Amino acid sequence: MEDLEDELIRAIGADVVLEVIRTRGELGTFRTLSKQPEWRERPAEERFRRFLGNAIRKITYAPLPVEVLAPSAVPRPLDRILSHV
């Protein structure tokens, strides 16, 4: 686990992350990244983090995994933080 973003990607799953990217109209861009030699053999979670970690996407995509996250799937670190606020 790298960070909270990584936890959220794992919590919602690859299919949901792809759907979020598709609904934003960027599935083709994500697939282009995934075909690059440096990224094609890496796990989907790493490719998602790279794609979503772009400066502009980091801001626009930040709330989206949380919006689709089922309450029962909240990652433990996030749940622990939220219990203190």
PDB file of N, CA, C and O in Angstrom, chain B, residues numbered from 101:
ATOM      1  N   MET B 101       0.844  -1.169   0.000  1.00  0.00           N
ATOM      2  CA  MET B 101       0.000   0.000   0.000  1.00  0.00           C
ATOM      3  C   MET B 101       0.891   1.233   0.000  1.00  0.00           C
ATOM      4  O   MET B 101       1.788   1.375   0.831  1.00  0.00           O
ATOM      5  N   GLU B 102       0.626   2.108  -0.938  1.00  0.00           N
ATOM      6  CA  GLU B 102       1.408   3.332  -1.081  1.00  0.00           C
ATOM      7  C   GLU B 102       0.832   4.486  -0.256  1.00  0.00           C
ATOM      8  O   GLU B 102       1.544   5.141   0.505  1.00  0.00           O
ATOM      9  N   ASP B 103      -0.469   4.718  -0.424  1.00  0.00           N
ATOM     10  CA  ASP B 103      -1.116   5.857   0.217  1.00  0.00           C
ATOM     11  C   ASP B 103      -2.629   5.650   0.199  1.00  0.00           C
ATOM     12  O   ASP B 103      -3.110   4.579  -0.172  1.00  0.00           O
ATOM     13  N   LEU B 104      -3.367   6.666   0.597  1.00  0.00           N
ATOM     14  CA  LEU B 104      -4.822   6.549   0.638  1.00  0.00           C
ATOM     15  C   LEU B 104      -5.406   6.311  -0.755  1.00  0.00           C
ATOM     16  O   LEU B 104      -6.362   5.551  -0.911  1.00  0.00           O
ATOM     17  N   GLU B 105      -4.837   6.952  -1.749  1.00  0.00           N
ATOM     18  CA  GLU B 105      -5.295   6.746  -3.127  1.00  0.00           C
ATOM     19  C   GLU B 105      -5.179   5.266  -3.515  1.00  0.00           C
ATOM     20  O   GLU B 105      -6.086   4.700  -4.125  1.00  0.00           O
ATOM     21  N   ASP B 106      -4.063   4.661  -3.154  1.00  0.00           N
ATOM     22  CA  ASP B 106      -3.852   3.239  -3.420  1.00  0.00           C
ATOM     23  C   ASP B 106      -4.896   2.395  -2.696  1.00  0.00           C
ATOM     24  O   ASP B 106      -5.433   1.447  -3.268  1.00  0.00           O
ATOM     25  N   GLU B 107      -5.183   2.731  -1.451  1.00  0.00           N
ATOM     26  CA  GLU B 107      -6.204   2.006  -0.676  1.00  0.00           C
ATOM     27  C   GLU B 107      -7.571   2.112  -1.350  1.00  0.00           C
ATOM     28  O   GLU B 107      -8.306   1.127  -1.426  1.00  0.00           O
ATOM     29  N   LEU B 108      -7.910   3.305  -1.838  1.00  0.00           N
ATOM     30  CA  LEU B 108      -9.211   3.501  -2.482  1.00  0.00           C
ATOM     31  C   LEU B 108      -9.309   2.715  -3.786  1.00  0.00           C
ATOM     32  O   LEU B 108     -10.351   2.130  -4.083  1.00  0.00           O
ATOM     33  N   ILE B 109      -8.236   2.699  -4.557  1.00  0.00           N
ATOM     34  CA  ILE B 109      -8.222   1.936  -5.809  1.00  0.00           C
ATOM     35  C   ILE B 109      -8.468   0.463  -5.506  1.00  0.00           C
ATOM     36  O   ILE B 109      -9.259  -0.189  -6.188  1.00  0.00           O
ATOM     37  N   ARG B 110      -7.806  -0.054  -4.501  1.00  0.00           N
ATOM     38  CA  ARG B 110      -7.992  -1.466  -4.132  1.00  0.00           C
ATOM     39  C   ARG B 110      -9.399  -1.716  -3.597  1.00  0.00           C
ATOM     40  O   ARG B 110      -9.994  -2.758  -3.870  1.00  0.00           O
ATOM     41  N   ALA B 111      -9.929  -0.762  -2.838  1.00  0.00           N
ATOM     42  CA  ALA B 111     -11.247  -0.940  -2.220  1.00  0.00           C
ATOM     43  C   ALA B 111     -12.371  -0.975  -3.251  1.00  0.00           C
ATOM     44  O   ALA B 111     -13.308  -1.762  -3.117  1.00  0.00           O
ATOM     45  N   ILE B 112     -12.286  -0.124  -4.283  1.00  0.00           N
ATOM     46  CA  ILE B 112     -13.374  -0.112  -5.262  1.00  0.00           C
ATOM     47  C   ILE B 112     -13.161  -1.131  -6.366  1.00  0.00           C
ATOM     48  O   ILE B 112     -14.122  -1.534  -7.023  1.00  0.00           O
ATOM     49  N   GLY B 113     -11.920  -1.558  -6.587  1.00  0.00           N
ATOM     50  CA  GLY B 113     -11.630  -2.588  -7.575  1.00  0.00           C
ATOM     51  C   GLY B 113     -11.379  -2.054  -8.974  1.00  0.00           C
ATOM     52  O   GLY B 113     -11.813  -0.961  -9.338  1.00  0.00           O
ATOM     53  N   ALA B 114     -10.669  -2.857  -9.740  1.00  0.00           N
ATOM     54  CA  ALA B 114     -10.248  -2.469 -11.088  1.00  0.00           C
ATOM     55  C   ALA B 114     -11.415  -2.154 -12.013  1.00  0.00           C
ATOM     56  O   ALA B 114     -11.360  -1.183 -12.768  1.00  0.00           O
ATOM     57  N   ASP B 115     -12.464  -2.958 -11.965  1.00  0.00           N
ATOM     58  CA  ASP B 115     -13.603  -2.731 -12.860  1.00  0.00           C
ATOM     59  C   ASP B 115     -14.255  -1.376 -12.604  1.00  0.00           C
ATOM     60  O   ASP B 115     -14.633  -0.680 -13.546  1.00  0.00           O
ATOM     61  N   VAL B 116     -14.387  -1.007 -11.349  1.00  0.00           N
ATOM     62  CA  VAL B 116     -15.017   0.272 -11.007  1.00  0.00           C
ATOM     63  C   VAL B 116     -14.101   1.431 -11.375  1.00  0.00           C
ATOM     64  O   VAL B 116     -14.570   2.458 -11.865  1.00  0.00           O
ATOM     65  N   VAL B 117     -12.793   1.277 -11.143  1.00  0.00           N
ATOM     66  CA  VAL B 117     -11.851   2.330 -11.540  1.00  0.00           C
ATOM     67  C   VAL B 117     -11.936   2.551 -13.046  1.00  0.00           C
ATOM     68  O   VAL B 117     -11.977   3.692 -13.506  1.00  0.00           O
ATOM     69  N   LEU B 118     -11.961   1.465 -13.816  1.00  0.00           N
ATOM     70  CA  LEU B 118     -12.091   1.602 -15.273  1.00  0.00           C
ATOM     71  C   LEU B 118     -13.395   2.297 -15.658  1.00  0.00           C
ATOM     72  O   LEU B 118     -13.414   3.105 -16.586  1.00  0.00           O
ATOM     73  N   GLU B 119     -14.464   1.994 -14.965  1.00  0.00           N
ATOM     74  CA  GLU B 119     -15.752   2.640 -15.253  1.00  0.00           C
ATOM     75  C   GLU B 119     -15.686   4.130 -14.945  1.00  0.00           C
ATOM     76  O   GLU B 119     -16.228   4.941 -15.696  1.00  0.00           O
ATOM     77  N   VAL B 120     -15.034   4.495 -13.856  1.00  0.00           N
ATOM     78  CA  VAL B 120     -14.874   5.916 -13.508  1.00  0.00           C
ATOM     79  C   VAL B 120     -14.077   6.617 -14.609  1.00  0.00           C
ATOM     80  O   VAL B 120     -14.446   7.709 -15.042  1.00  0.00           O
ATOM     81  N   ILE B 121     -12.992   5.997 -15.059  1.00  0.00           N
ATOM     82  CA  ILE B 121     -12.174   6.582 -16.131  1.00  0.00           C
ATOM     83  C   ILE B 121     -12.989   6.683 -17.415  1.00  0.00           C
ATOM     84  O   ILE B 121     -12.910   7.683 -18.129  1.00  0.00           O
ATOM     85  N   ARG B 122     -13.777   5.641 -17.709  1.00  0.00           N
ATOM     86  CA  ARG B 122     -14.616   5.656 -18.920  1.00  0.00           C
ATOM     87  C   ARG B 122     -15.635   6.778 -18.867  1.00  0.00           C
ATOM     88  O   ARG B 122     -15.820   7.491 -19.854  1.00  0.00           O
ATOM     89  N   THR B 123     -16.299   6.948 -17.730  1.00  0.00           N
ATOM     90  CA  THR B 123     -17.323   7.995 -17.632  1.00  0.00           C
ATOM     91  C   THR B 123     -16.728   9.394 -17.754  1.00  0.00           C
ATOM     92  O   THR B 123     -17.431  10.341 -18.106  1.00  0.00           O
ATOM     93  N   ARG B 124     -15.443   9.523 -17.465  1.00  0.00           N
ATOM     94  CA  ARG B 124     -14.766  10.814 -17.633  1.00  0.00           C
ATOM     95  C   ARG B 124     -14.264  10.997 -19.070  1.00  0.00           C
ATOM     96  O   ARG B 124     -13.699  12.037 -19.408  1.00  0.00           O
ATOM     97  N   GLY B 125     -14.476   9.976 -19.911  1.00  0.00           N
ATOM     98  CA  GLY B 125     -14.076  10.086 -21.319  1.00  0.00           C
ATOM     99  C   GLY B 125     -12.594   9.881 -21.555  1.00  0.00           C
ATOM    100  O   GLY B 125     -12.064  10.329 -22.572  1.00  0.00           O
ATOM    101  N   GLU B 126     -11.910   9.209 -20.630  1.00  0.00           N
ATOM    102  CA  GLU B 126     -10.462   9.067 -20.762  1.00  0.00           C
ATOM    103  C   GLU B 126      -9.990   7.618 -20.854  1.00  0.00           C
ATOM    104  O   GLU B 126      -8.815   7.331 -20.622  1.00  0.00           O
ATOM    105  N   LEU B 127     -10.892   6.715 -21.189  1.00  0.00           N
ATOM    106  CA  LEU B 127     -10.501   5.311 -21.278  1.00  0.00           C
ATOM    107  C   LEU B 127      -9.435   5.103 -22.358  1.00  0.00           C
ATOM    108  O   LEU B 127      -8.491   4.340 -22.154  1.00  0.00           O
ATOM    109  N   GLY B 128      -9.577   5.768 -23.489  1.00  0.00           N
ATOM    110  CA  GLY B 128      -8.583   5.653 -24.552  1.00  0.00           C
ATOM    111  C   GLY B 128      -7.214   6.132 -24.108  1.00  0.00           C
ATOM    112  O   GLY B 128      -6.200   5.519 -24.441  1.00  0.00           O
ATOM    113  N   THR B 129      -7.179   7.217 -23.364  1.00  0.00           N
ATOM    114  CA  THR B 129      -5.916   7.748 -22.849  1.00  0.00           C
ATOM    115  C   THR B 129      -5.292   6.772 -21.862  1.00  0.00           C
ATOM    116  O   THR B 129      -4.080   6.559 -21.872  1.00  0.00           O
ATOM    117  N   PHE B 130      -6.130   6.177 -21.005  1.00  0.00           N
ATOM    118  CA  PHE B 130      -5.615   5.191 -20.056  1.00  0.00           C
ATOM    119  C   PHE B 130      -5.060   3.978 -20.806  1.00  0.00           C
ATOM    120  O   PHE B 130      -4.005   3.458 -20.442  1.00  0.00           O
ATOM    121  N   ARG B 131      -5.744   3.533 -21.827  1.00  0.00           N
ATOM    122  CA  ARG B 131      -5.274   2.374 -22.603  1.00  0.00           C
ATOM    123  C   ARG B 131      -3.963   2.684 -23.322  1.00  0.00           C
ATOM    124  O   ARG B 131      -3.107   1.810 -23.462  1.00  0.00           O
ATOM    125  N   THR B 132      -3.806   3.920 -23.775  1.00  0.00           N
ATOM    126  CA  THR B 132      -2.548   4.325 -24.401  1.00  0.00           C
ATOM    127  C   THR B 132      -1.407   4.223 -23.389  1.00  0.00           C
ATOM    128  O   THR B 132      -0.340   3.699 -23.706  1.00  0.00           O
ATOM    129  N   LEU B 133      -1.630   4.719 -22.185  1.00  0.00           N
ATOM    130  CA  LEU B 133      -0.621   4.600 -21.133  1.00  0.00           C
ATOM    131  C   LEU B 133      -0.299   3.132 -20.871  1.00  0.00           C
ATOM    132  O   LEU B 133       0.866   2.761 -20.727  1.00  0.00           O
ATOM    133  N   SER B 134      -1.331   2.306 -20.810  1.00  0.00           N
ATOM    134  CA  SER B 134      -1.160   0.882 -20.493  1.00  0.00           C
ATOM    135  C   SER B 134      -0.383   0.124 -21.562  1.00  0.00           C
ATOM    136  O   SER B 134       0.173  -0.938 -21.279  1.00  0.00           O
ATOM    137  N   LYS B 135      -0.333   0.647 -22.779  1.00  0.00           N
ATOM    138  CA  LYS B 135       0.388  -0.009 -23.864  1.00  0.00           C
ATOM    139  C   LYS B 135       1.864   0.377 -23.910  1.00  0.00           C
ATOM    140  O   LYS B 135       2.654  -0.269 -24.598  1.00  0.00           O
ATOM    141  N   GLN B 136       2.232   1.413 -23.190  1.00  0.00           N
ATOM    142  CA  GLN B 136       3.620   1.858 -23.202  1.00  0.00           C
ATOM    143  C   GLN B 136       4.508   0.796 -22.558  1.00  0.00           C
ATOM    144  O   GLN B 136       4.125   0.188 -21.559  1.00  0.00           O
ATOM    145  N   PRO B 137       5.696   0.571 -23.131  1.00  0.00           N
ATOM    146  CA  PRO B 137       6.569  -0.496 -22.623  1.00  0.00           C
ATOM    147  C   PRO B 137       6.807  -0.441 -21.112  1.00  0.00           C
ATOM    148  O   PRO B 137       6.828  -1.482 -20.455  1.00  0.00           O
ATOM    149  N   GLU B 138       6.983   0.732 -20.568  1.00  0.00           N
ATOM    150  CA  GLU B 138       7.244   0.857 -19.133  1.00  0.00           C
ATOM    151  C   GLU B 138       6.068   0.400 -18.273  1.00  0.00           C
ATOM    152  O   GLU B 138       6.265  -0.027 -17.135  1.00  0.00           O
ATOM    153  N   TRP B 139       4.849   0.485 -18.802  1.00  0.00           N
ATOM    154  CA  TRP B 139       3.657   0.230 -17.994  1.00  0.00           C
ATOM    155  C   TRP B 139       2.898  -1.038 -18.348  1.00  0.00           C
ATOM    156  O   TRP B 139       2.102  -1.509 -17.536  1.00  0.00           O
ATOM    157  N   ARG B 140       3.110  -1.604 -19.519  1.00  0.00           N
ATOM    158  CA  ARG B 140       2.251  -2.703 -19.967  1.00  0.00           C
ATOM    159  C   ARG B 140       2.316  -3.958 -19.115  1.00  0.00           C
ATOM    160  O   ARG B 140       1.333  -4.697 -19.051  1.00  0.00           O
ATOM    161  N   GLU B 141       3.423  -4.222 -18.467  1.00  0.00           N
ATOM    162  CA  GLU B 141       3.551  -5.437 -17.653  1.00  0.00           C
ATOM    163  C   GLU B 141       3.241  -5.192 -16.175  1.00  0.00           C
ATOM    164  O   GLU B 141       3.233  -6.129 -15.377  1.00  0.00           O
ATOM    165  N   ARG B 142       2.992  -3.967 -15.822  1.00  0.00           N
ATOM    166  CA  ARG B 142       2.744  -3.660 -14.413  1.00  0.00           C
ATOM    167  C   ARG B 142       1.300  -3.974 -14.031  1.00  0.00           C
ATOM    168  O   ARG B 142       0.419  -3.976 -14.891  1.00  0.00           O
ATOM    169  N   PRO B 143       1.056  -4.235 -12.762  1.00  0.00           N
ATOM    170  CA  PRO B 143      -0.313  -4.512 -12.314  1.00  0.00           C
ATOM    171  C   PRO B 143      -1.230  -3.317 -12.578  1.00  0.00           C
ATOM    172  O   PRO B 143      -0.782  -2.172 -12.632  1.00  0.00           O
ATOM    173  N   ALA B 144      -2.509  -3.607 -12.739  1.00  0.00           N
ATOM    174  CA  ALA B 144      -3.493  -2.559 -13.030  1.00  0.00           C
ATOM    175  C   ALA B 144      -3.463  -1.459 -11.978  1.00  0.00           C
ATOM    176  O   ALA B 144      -3.579  -0.283 -12.320  1.00  0.00           O
ATOM    177  N   GLU B 145      -3.310  -1.817 -10.707  1.00  0.00           N
ATOM    178  CA  GLU B 145      -3.308  -0.815  -9.642  1.00  0.00           C
ATOM    179  C   GLU B 145      -2.199   0.209  -9.841  1.00  0.00           C
ATOM    180  O   GLU B 145      -2.409   1.399  -9.606  1.00  0.00           O
ATOM    181  N   GLU B 146      -1.019  -0.238 -10.270  1.00  0.00           N
ATOM    182  CA  GLU B 146       0.086   0.699 -10.522  1.00  0.00           C
ATOM    183  C   GLU B 146      -0.226   1.613 -11.695  1.00  0.00           C
ATOM    184  O   GLU B 146       0.070   2.807 -11.658  1.00  0.00           O
ATOM    185  N   ARG B 147      -0.827   1.043 -12.740  1.00  0.00           N
ATOM    186  CA  ARG B 147      -1.185   1.865 -13.906  1.00  0.00           C
ATOM    187  C   ARG B 147      -2.261   2.877 -13.538  1.00  0.00           C
ATOM    188  O   ARG B 147      -2.221   4.017 -14.001  1.00  0.00           O
ATOM    189  N   PHE B 148      -3.227   2.474 -12.707  1.00  0.00           N
ATOM    190  CA  PHE B 148      -4.248   3.418 -12.250  1.00  0.00           C
ATOM    191  C   PHE B 148      -3.613   4.556 -11.467  1.00  0.00           C
ATOM    192  O   PHE B 148      -3.937   5.723 -11.689  1.00  0.00           O
ATOM    193  N   ARG B 149      -2.704   4.221 -10.547  1.00  0.00           N
ATOM    194  CA  ARG B 149      -2.057   5.253  -9.735  1.00  0.00           C
ATOM    195  C   ARG B 149      -1.288   6.222 -10.620  1.00  0.00           C
ATOM    196  O   ARG B 149      -1.335   7.431 -10.395  1.00  0.00           O
ATOM    197  N   ARG B 150      -0.583   5.713 -11.619  1.00  0.00           N
ATOM    198  CA  ARG B 150       0.182   6.578 -12.524  1.00  0.00           C
ATOM    199  C   ARG B 150      -0.764   7.479 -13.307  1.00  0.00           C
ATOM    200  O   ARG B 150      -0.529   8.683 -13.414  1.00  0.00           O
ATOM    201  N   PHE B 151      -1.817   6.913 -13.845  1.00  0.00           N
ATOM    202  CA  PHE B 151      -2.778   7.663 -14.640  1.00  0.00           C
ATOM    203  C   PHE B 151      -3.482   8.721 -13.798  1.00  0.00           C
ATOM    204  O   PHE B 151      -3.590   9.877 -14.209  1.00  0.00           O
ATOM    205  N   LEU B 152      -3.952   8.333 -12.643  1.00  0.00           N
ATOM    206  CA  LEU B 152      -4.699   9.260 -11.785  1.00  0.00           C
ATOM    207  C   LEU B 152      -3.790  10.230 -11.052  1.00  0.00           C
ATOM    208  O   LEU B 152      -4.259  11.241 -10.528  1.00  0.00           O
ATOM    209  N   GLY B 153      -2.489   9.938 -11.007  1.00  0.00           N
ATOM    210  CA  GLY B 153      -1.548  10.782 -10.283  1.00  0.00           C
ATOM    211  C   GLY B 153      -1.077  12.008 -11.041  1.00  0.00           C
ATOM    212  O   GLY B 153      -0.359  12.841 -10.488  1.00  0.00           O
ATOM    213  N   ASN B 154      -1.471  12.128 -12.296  1.00  0.00           N
ATOM    214  CA  ASN B 154      -1.167  13.328 -13.074  1.00  0.00           C
ATOM    215  C   ASN B 154      -1.745  14.533 -12.329  1.00  0.00           C
ATOM    216  O   ASN B 154      -2.824  14.438 -11.744  1.00  0.00           O
ATOM    217  N   ALA B 155      -1.033  15.668 -12.347  1.00  0.00           N
ATOM    218  CA  ALA B 155      -1.423  16.840 -11.543  1.00  0.00           C
ATOM    219  C   ALA B 155      -2.881  17.257 -11.742  1.00  0.00           C
ATOM    220  O   ALA B 155      -3.575  17.527 -10.762  1.00  0.00           O
ATOM    221  N   ILE B 156      -3.353  17.315 -12.969  1.00  0.00           N
ATOM    222  CA  ILE B 156      -4.730  17.733 -13.227  1.00  0.00           C
ATOM    223  C   ILE B 156      -5.710  16.642 -12.807  1.00  0.00           C
ATOM    224  O   ILE B 156      -6.725  16.928 -12.172  1.00  0.00           O
ATOM    225  N   ARG B 157      -5.411  15.407 -13.156  1.00  0.00           N
ATOM    226  CA  ARG B 157      -6.314  14.317 -12.789  1.00  0.00           C
ATOM    227  C   ARG B 157      -6.384  14.120 -11.281  1.00  0.00           C
ATOM    228  O   ARG B 157      -7.440  13.779 -10.748  1.00  0.00           O
ATOM    229  N   LYS B 158      -5.294  14.329 -10.606  1.00  0.00           N
ATOM    230  CA  LYS B 158      -5.274  14.147  -9.158  1.00  0.00           C
ATOM    231  C   LYS B 158      -6.361  15.011  -8.513  1.00  0.00           C
ATOM    232  O   LYS B 158      -7.008  14.586  -7.555  1.00  0.00           O
ATOM    233  N   ILE B 159      -6.556  16.201  -9.031  1.00  0.00           N
ATOM    234  CA  ILE B 159      -7.569  17.115  -8.491  1.00  0.00           C
ATOM    235  C   ILE B 159      -8.972  16.699  -8.944  1.00  0.00           C
ATOM    236  O   ILE B 159      -9.889  16.628  -8.126  1.00  0.00           O
ATOM    237  N   THR B 160      -9.141  16.429 -10.224  1.00  0.00           N
ATOM    238  CA  THR B 160     -10.485  16.138 -10.739  1.00  0.00           C
ATOM    239  C   THR B 160     -10.991  14.752 -10.368  1.00  0.00           C
ATOM    240  O   THR B 160     -12.197  14.551 -10.223  1.00  0.00           O
ATOM    241  N   TYR B 161     -10.081  13.795 -10.212  1.00  0.00           N
ATOM    242  CA  TYR B 161     -10.493  12.434  -9.893  1.00  0.00           C
ATOM    243  C   TYR B 161     -10.561  12.160  -8.388  1.00  0.00           C
ATOM    244  O   TYR B 161     -11.160  11.168  -7.973  1.00  0.00           O
ATOM    245  N   ALA B 162      -9.967  13.008  -7.579  1.00  0.00           N
ATOM    246  CA  ALA B 162      -9.864  12.731  -6.138  1.00  0.00           C
ATOM    247  C   ALA B 162     -11.180  12.326  -5.478  1.00  0.00           C
ATOM    248  O   ALA B 162     -11.190  11.349  -4.729  1.00  0.00           O
ATOM    249  N   PRO B 163     -12.285  13.021  -5.715  1.00  0.00           N
ATOM    250  CA  PRO B 163     -13.517  12.633  -5.018  1.00  0.00           C
ATOM    251  C   PRO B 163     -14.223  11.419  -5.621  1.00  0.00           C
ATOM    252  O   PRO B 163     -15.074  10.823  -4.961  1.00  0.00           O
ATOM    253  N   LEU B 164     -13.897  11.043  -6.841  1.00  0.00           N
ATOM    254  CA  LEU B 164     -14.656  10.003  -7.536  1.00  0.00           C
ATOM    255  C   LEU B 164     -14.581   8.623  -6.889  1.00  0.00           C
ATOM    256  O   LEU B 164     -15.623   7.981  -6.756  1.00  0.00           O
ATOM    257  N   PRO B 165     -13.410   8.126  -6.478  1.00  0.00           N
ATOM    258  CA  PRO B 165     -13.408   6.808  -5.820  1.00  0.00           C
ATOM    259  C   PRO B 165     -14.224   6.798  -4.527  1.00  0.00           C
ATOM    260  O   PRO B 165     -14.845   5.790  -4.188  1.00  0.00           O
ATOM    261  N   VAL B 166     -14.220   7.903  -3.822  1.00  0.00           N
ATOM    262  CA  VAL B 166     -14.972   7.983  -2.566  1.00  0.00           C
ATOM    263  C   VAL B 166     -16.473   7.946  -2.849  1.00  0.00           C
ATOM    264  O   VAL B 166     -17.236   7.335  -2.101  1.00  0.00           O
ATOM    265  N   GLU B 167     -16.888   8.598  -3.925  1.00  0.00           N
ATOM    266  CA  GLU B 167     -18.311   8.641  -4.271  1.00  0.00           C
ATOM    267  C   GLU B 167     -18.873   7.261  -4.612  1.00  0.00           C
ATOM    268  O   GLU B 167     -20.051   7.000  -4.365  1.00  0.00           O
ATOM    269  N   VAL B 168     -18.052   6.378  -5.174  1.00  0.00           N
ATOM    270  CA  VAL B 168     -18.545   5.054  -5.566  1.00  0.00           C
ATOM    271  C   VAL B 168     -18.208   3.969  -4.545  1.00  0.00           C
ATOM    272  O   VAL B 168     -18.573   2.807  -4.724  1.00  0.00           O
ATOM    273  N   LEU B 169     -17.523   4.345  -3.493  1.00  0.00           N
ATOM    274  CA  LEU B 169     -17.113   3.387  -2.471  1.00  0.00           C
ATOM    275  C   LEU B 169     -18.288   2.987  -1.592  1.00  0.00           C
ATOM    276  O   LEU B 169     -18.965   3.841  -1.020  1.00  0.00           O
ATOM    277  N   ALA B 170     -18.523   1.706  -1.490  1.00  0.00           N
ATOM    278  CA  ALA B 170     -19.581   1.204  -0.606  1.00  0.00           C
ATOM    279  C   ALA B 170     -19.145   1.430   0.844  1.00  0.00           C
ATOM    280  O   ALA B 170     -17.977   1.221   1.174  1.00  0.00           O
ATOM    281  N   PRO B 171     -20.062   1.852   1.708  1.00  0.00           N
ATOM    282  CA  PRO B 171     -19.693   2.084   3.113  1.00  0.00           C
ATOM    283  C   PRO B 171     -19.013   0.883   3.766  1.00  0.00           C
ATOM    284  O   PRO B 171     -18.153   1.051   4.631  1.00  0.00           O
ATOM    285  N   SER B 172     -19.385  -0.299   3.367  1.00  0.00           N
ATOM    286  CA  SER B 172     -18.777  -1.495   3.957  1.00  0.00           C
ATOM    287  C   SER B 172     -17.356  -1.746   3.451  1.00  0.00           C
ATOM    288  O   SER B 172     -16.640  -2.578   4.008  1.00  0.00           O
ATOM    289  N   ALA B 173     -16.943  -1.034   2.400  1.00  0.00           N
ATOM    290  CA  ALA B 173     -15.618  -1.242   1.812  1.00  0.00           C
ATOM    291  C   ALA B 173     -14.628  -0.130   2.139  1.00  0.00           C
ATOM    292  O   ALA B 173     -13.538  -0.086   1.568  1.00  0.00           O
ATOM    293  N   VAL B 174     -14.993   0.764   3.050  1.00  0.00           N
ATOM    294  CA  VAL B 174     -14.093   1.862   3.408  1.00  0.00           C
ATOM    295  C   VAL B 174     -12.795   1.256   3.947  1.00  0.00           C
ATOM    296  O   VAL B 174     -12.827   0.447   4.874  1.00  0.00           O
ATOM    297  N   PRO B 175     -11.641   1.649   3.362  1.00  0.00           N
ATOM    298  CA  PRO B 175     -10.367   1.115   3.839  1.00  0.00           C
ATOM    299  C   PRO B 175     -10.142   1.459   5.313  1.00  0.00           C
ATOM    300  O   PRO B 175     -10.500   2.544   5.772  1.00  0.00           O
ATOM    301  N   ARG B 176      -9.556   0.535   6.029  1.00  0.00           N
ATOM    302  CA  ARG B 176      -9.363   0.721   7.469  1.00  0.00           C
ATOM    303  C   ARG B 176      -8.634   2.023   7.807  1.00  0.00           C
ATOM    304  O   ARG B 176      -9.068   2.712   8.731  1.00  0.00           O
ATOM    305  N   PRO B 177      -7.548   2.405   7.112  1.00  0.00           N
ATOM    306  CA  PRO B 177      -6.896   3.672   7.458  1.00  0.00           C
ATOM    307  C   PRO B 177      -7.835   4.878   7.334  1.00  0.00           C
ATOM    308  O   PRO B 177      -7.807   5.776   8.175  1.00  0.00           O
ATOM    309  N   LEU B 178      -8.660   4.896   6.290  1.00  0.00           N
ATOM    310  CA  LEU B 178      -9.610   5.992   6.118  1.00  0.00           C
ATOM    311  C   LEU B 178     -10.672   5.958   7.205  1.00  0.00           C
ATOM    312  O   LEU B 178     -11.028   6.997   7.761  1.00  0.00           O
ATOM    313  N   ASP B 179     -11.170   4.788   7.506  1.00  0.00           N
ATOM    314  CA  ASP B 179     -12.166   4.639   8.562  1.00  0.00           C
ATOM    315  C   ASP B 179     -11.617   5.131   9.896  1.00  0.00           C
ATOM    316  O   ASP B 179     -12.318   5.805  10.651  1.00  0.00           O
ATOM    317  N   ARG B 180     -10.374   4.798  10.180  1.00  0.00           N
ATOM    318  CA  ARG B 180      -9.750   5.231  11.444  1.00  0.00           C
ATOM    319  C   ARG B 180      -9.586   6.740  11.494  1.00  0.00           C
ATOM    320  O   ARG B 180      -9.797   7.353  12.541  1.00  0.00           O
ATOM    321  N   ILE B 181      -9.214   7.341  10.379  1.00  0.00           N
ATOM    322  CA  ILE B 181      -9.073   8.801  10.339  1.00  0.00           C
ATOM    323  C   ILE B 181     -10.437   9.460  10.546  1.00  0.00           C
ATOM    324  O   ILE B 181     -10.571  10.394  11.337  1.00  0.00           O
ATOM    325  N   LEU B 182     -11.435   8.969   9.834  1.00  0.00           N
ATOM    326  CA  LEU B 182     -12.765   9.574   9.905  1.00  0.00           C
ATOM    327  C   LEU B 182     -13.384   9.424  11.292  1.00  0.00           C
ATOM    328  O   LEU B 182     -14.195  10.255  11.699  1.00  0.00           O
ATOM    329  N   SER B 183     -13.017   8.391  12.006  1.00  0.00           N
ATOM    330  CA  SER B 183     -13.569   8.213  13.353  1.00  0.00           C
ATOM    331  C   SER B 183     -13.032   9.239  14.339  1.00  0.00           C
ATOM    332  O   SER B 183     -13.566   9.379  15.439  1.00  0.00           O
ATOM    333  N   HIS B 184     -11.981   9.957  13.958  1.00  0.00           N
ATOM    334  CA  HIS B 184     -11.381  10.971  14.834  1.00  0.00           C
ATOM    335  C   HIS B 184     -11.757  12.394  14.445  1.00  0.00           C
ATOM    336  O   HIS B 184     -11.319  13.345  15.093  1.00  0.00           O
ATOM    337  N   VAL B 185     -12.546  12.553  13.418  1.00  0.00           N
ATOM    338  CA  VAL B 185     -12.947  13.927  13.027  1.00  0.00           C
ATOM    339  C   VAL B 185     -14.421  14.142  13.238  1.00  0.00           C
ATOM    340  O   VAL B 185     -14.932  15.228  12.966  1.00  0.00           O
TER     341      VAL B 185
END
